Amino acid sequence: MRIGELSRRSGVSRDTIRHYVTLGLLLPNRDAANHYQLFDDRCLSRLRFIRSAKSLGLQLADIQAIFADAEERDSPCPRVRELMESRVRETRHRIAELQALCDRMESAMESWREMPDRSPNGKSVCHLIESQAPDDSQSDMNIDGGQGHDH
């Protein structure tokens, strides 16, 4: 089947399928006559596996390693268990960070309840936010979700 049919049958976009091919997660054949990529049922099965693995929080690099184990005829199950334990720890840590952020946000909103609106005066942009200067314990914390940028 060609990429369009694989996309329809799997529910995965063509761009995502192309990305997975680039990463080696999918291994299509080439049509000798027209050089189109041809995907078989194994590619469809792999796409379904990738979707399931991603829904459990695994990353594409994890999935590549799992496929590599399977290609070597080694059971990927020990790796999967190890990866899942790691992802659970990371997720619990992230949840704690998000809960702390939510608590700070709620505290700020509560303290702003009685504060009047003010126009910028050249020294202040928004006194509501400026009234919530982070303490030293928050200054080392990555509050942008670990992305390293703020958009």
C-alpha positions in Angstrom: 0.0 0.0 0.0 1.1 3.5 -0.6 1.5 6.2 2.1 -2.0 7.6 1.7 -3.7 4.2 2.3 -1.4 3.5 5.2 -2.3 6.9 6.6 -6.1 6.2 6.2 -5.8 2.7 7.7 -3.7 3.7 10.6 -5.1 7.2 11.5 -1.5 8.5 11.4 -0.7 11.5 9.2 1.5 11.2 6.1 4.0 13.6 7.6 4.3 11.5 10.8 4.7 8.4 8.7 7.5 10.1 6.7 9.1 11.1 10.0 9.0 7.5 11.2 10.5 6.3 8.0 13.3 8.8 8.4 13.9 7.5 12.0 13.9 3.9 10.8 10.8 3.0 12.7 9.1 2.0 9.5 10.9 0.2 6.7 8.9 0.5 3.4 9.9 -1.2 0.2 10.4 0.7 -3.1 8.3 0.1 -6.2 10.9 -0.6 -8.9 8.8 1.0 -11.6 8.0 4.3 -10.0 10.1 4.4 -6.8 7.1 5.0 -4.6 7.4 3.8 -1.1 5.3 0.7 -0.5 4.1 -0.2 3.0 3.0 -3.7 4.0 0.9 -5.0 6.9 4.1 -5.2 9.0 4.3 -1.4 8.7 0.7 -1.1 9.7 1.3 -3.3 12.8 4.4 -1.2 13.7 2.4 2.0 13.4 -0.2 0.5 15.8 2.5 -0.5 18.2 4.1 3.0 18.0 0.7 4.6 18.9 0.2 2.2 21.8 3.7 2.8 23.1 3.4 6.5 22.8 0.1 6.4 24.6 2.0 4.9 27.5 4.5 7.7 27.6 7.3 6.1 25.7 9.4 8.2 23.5 10.5 7.5 19.9 14.0 6.7 21.0 12.5 4.1 23.4 10.5 2.6 20.7 13.6 2.4 18.4 15.4 0.5 21.2 12.4 -1.9 21.6 12.3 -2.6 17.9 16.1 -3.2 17.9 15.7 -5.8 20.7 12.9 -7.4 18.7 14.9 -7.5 15.5 17.7 -9.3 17.4 15.1 -11.8 18.6 15.7 -10.7 22.2 12.7 -10.1 24.3 12.1 -6.4 24.6 10.0 -6.9 27.8 12.8 -6.3 30.3 13.6 -3.0 28.5 9.9 -2.1 28.4 9.5 -2.7 32.2 12.7 -0.6 32.9 11.5 2.2 30.6 8.1 2.3 32.1 9.5 2.5 35.7 11.6 5.4 34.6 8.7 7.2 32.9 6.5 6.7 36.0 9.2 8.3 38.2 9.6 11.2 35.7 5.8 11.7 35.5 5.4 11.7 39.2 8.1 14.3 39.5 6.5 16.4 36.8 3.1 16.1 38.5 4.7 17.4 41.7 6.3 20.3 39.8 2.9 21.1 38.2 1.1 20.9 41.5 3.6 23.4 43.0 3.1 25.7 40.0 -0.7 25.5 40.4 -0.4 26.3 44.1 1.7 29.4 43.3 -0.8 30.5 40.7 -3.8 30.1 43.0 -1.9 31.9 45.8 -1.1 34.8 43.4 -4.7 35.0 42.2 -5.9 35.1 45.8 -3.5 37.9 46.7 -4.6 39.9 43.6 -8.2 39.7 44.4 -8.2 43.0 46.3 -5.4 44.7 44.4 -6.5 47.5 42.0 -5.6 47.6 38.3 -2.8 50.0 37.5 -1.3 51.4 34.3 2.4 50.9 33.5 4.5 53.8 34.8 7.9 53.2 33.2 9.2 51.3 36.2 6.4 48.8 36.4 4.8 46.7 33.7 2.2 44.8 35.7 2.3 45.2 39.5 0.3 42.0 40.0 3.0 39.8 38.6 5.8 42.0 40.1 4.2 41.5 43.5 4.9 37.8 43.2 8.7 37.8 42.9 9.9 34.2 43.2 11.8 33.3 46.3 15.2 31.6 46.2 13.8 28.1 46.3 11.9 28.8 43.0 14.8 30.6 41.2 16.6 27.3 40.5 13.5 25.6 39.4 12.8 25.2 35.7 9.3 26.6 35.5 9.0 26.5 31.8 8.2 22.9 31.7 11.7 21.8 30.9 11.6 23.3 27.4 14.3 25.9 27.9 12.2 28.6 26.3 9.1 30.6 27.0 6.5 30.4 24.3 
